[in-house]
Amino acid sequence: MTDNVTGERFCGKCGYVITEVLQDSGPEWRSFSKEGGADPTRTGAPTSLTIHDRGLATIINPINRDSSGKPLTSSMKSTIERLRTWDSRSKVHESADRNLRQALSELSRLKDKLSLSDAVIEKAAYIYRKALEKGLVRGRSISALIASALYAACRDTETPRTLKDVSDAGNIKKKDIARCYRLLHRELDLKMPVVDPIQCVARIASKLGISEKTKRFAVKVLKTAQEHEESAGKDPMGLAAAALYLSCVNNCENMTQRDIAEAASVTEVTIRNRYKGLRLDQTDL
């Protein structure tokens, strides 16, 4: 059933809310001025978890003019300058706020390096804020914890980014990120979906310039393996690499195991081991 007022979809028997429609945090297009006309700037920018104060803080305009556009007097200029100084100091009065500023700045840098969407970054900021509330940041590296929160967000949104990708982008040891990720998973009780190896096929194929025909055959191989539960408990990137190698062999595309292993950041031994299992399922194709 759907509530016509709130837009929520819920079960008519138990009342469980399946999906809910949140209020739009974008600009307000209605006008309440006497002159009329839409003024979307009335409500300002939407709030965001990726900003340390969620974008709700006020800023004293650096232009020394009053509301009518006239220049301020010399005495008023000095007063406004003192107010700006105290305003900037008052925004960072706790160590947690300074920690959050540094972490979100690092998150913005990782976003550009990994080419991630805003939804993934919002999720990573949400996870880090939860970790900060529970005191998990104390005594640990901010860079490693925000990187692990970003990796958790990628897993949660099913974005194909490996632990090595995040490690290379942040210049952090993979072991440190893995340790922080296990901490977040345990303390915050995160429920992570299983990574689909089919999503990793396009990424490896684009690096090597593999044809679309070979890529589609690799996807068929992986779907057959999932039906036979051959992919359970195995590294999705290794499975995708092995399926691509099997597809290259079948389509007579000249691609070595080493080339695919380097593109997928796995070993050649992993590809050979997964190749054996996938080749047995090929009879159903």
Stockholm file with secondary structure:
# STOCKHOLM 1.0

chainA/1-285         MTDNVTGERFCGKCGYVITEVLQDSGPEWRSFSKEGGADPTRTGAPTSLTIHDRGLATIINPINRDSSGKPLTSSMKSTIERLRTWDSRSKVHESADRNLRQALSELSRLKDKLSLSDAVIEKAAYIYRKALEKGLVRGRSISALIASALYAACRDTETPRTLKDVSDAGNIKKKDIARCYRLLHRELDLKMPVVDPIQCVARIASKLGISEKTKRFAVKVLKTAQEHEESAGKDPMGLAAAALYLSCVNNCENMTQRDIAEAASVTEVTIRNRYKGLRLDQTDL
#=GR chainA/1-285 SS CBCTTTCCEECTTTCCEEECCCCCCSCCCCCCSSSCCCCGGGSCSCCCTTSTTTTCCCCCCSSCBCTTSCBCCHHHHHHHHHHHHHHHHHTCCSHHHHHHHHHHHHHHHHHHHHTCCHHHHHHHHHHHHHHHHTTCSTTSCHHHHHHHHHHHHHHHTTCCCCHHHHHHHHTCCHHHHHHHHHHHHHHTTCCCCCCCTHHHHHHHHHHHTCCHHHHHHHHHHHHHHHHTTCSTTSCHHHHHHHHHHHHHHHTTCCCCHHHHHHHHTCCHHHHHHHHHHHHHHGGGC
#=GC SS_cons         CBCTTTCCEECTTTCCEEECCCCCCSCCCCCCSSSCCCCGGGSCSCCCTTSTTTTCCCCCCSSCBCTTSCBCCHHHHHHHHHHHHHHHHHTCCSHHHHHHHHHHHHHHHHHHHHTCCHHHHHHHHHHHHHHHHTTCSTTSCHHHHHHHHHHHHHHHTTCCCCHHHHHHHHTCCHHHHHHHHHHHHHHTTCCCCCCCTHHHHHHHHHHHTCCHHHHHHHHHHHHHHHHTTCSTTSCHHHHHHHHHHHHHHHTTCCCCHHHHHHHHTCCHHHHHHHHHHHHHHGGGC
//
